[in-house]
Amino acid sequence: MEKYRDGQRELHCVFVDLEKAYDRVPREELWYCMRKSGVAEKYVRVVQDMYERSRTVVRYAIGQTEFKVEVGLHQGSALSPFLFAIVMDQLSEEVRQESPWTMMFADDIVICSESREQVEENLVRWRFALERRGMKVSRSKTEYMCVNEREGSGTVRLQGEEVKKVQEFKYLGSTVQSNGECGKENICDAAHVITNVEAKWPSSVHDSRIYGESTLSNRLEC
């Protein structure tokens, strides 16, 4: 983004939100993606056994009902983030080749392009690739931002609905702004963390600290 900010060029970004991402993963897709990723069959069967034995119980006034759940990952399991990463990597493999300007971490997806039309087209590709395999893109929480916007840049639409346009977006803990800057509060937080670490860091590694300090922008004051 700094390159586009300094060059005064537009960069169009869509921040894709997935509805209840972990809860929507179809089990059959999970097995398929694990095998396609090269996970050994014995480990696939171990995970299958974990999920086959899981049941959900609904209790009410006069009794309870138990039923098998065939979609979603286990909440609170240390294994679930790893399984979700495998699924997302496989489901998005084809579309990532068609729209290479994409950042993805777990269910946080950012689609970028130099033109509004292209980012809209790539958003449609992503929606199709994910929703045909059981996932769902949130129309209300997916947002669009244009860096260095010129007058009349327009909006992005998804299935006839206008994607909400924002001036800033918090991505992986950092506030990204439409002027290409990172939020001042994030730089200050980072500076405070580094200061605290320095107070406890052994003197034998003082030289290595310079690298971390040099990444802070000298234009911002805390």
Secondary structure, 3 states (H helix, E strand, C coil): CHHHHHCCCCEEEEEECECCCHHHCEHHHHHHHHHHCCCCHHHHHHHHHHHHCCEEEEEECCEEEEEECCECCCCCCCCHHHHHHHHHHHHCHHHHHHCCCEEEECCEEEEEECCHHHHHHHHHHHHHHHHCCCCCECCCCCEEEEECCCCCCCCCEECCEECEECCEEEECCEEEECCCCECHHHHHHHHHHHHHHHHHCCHHHHHHHHHHHHCCCCCCCC
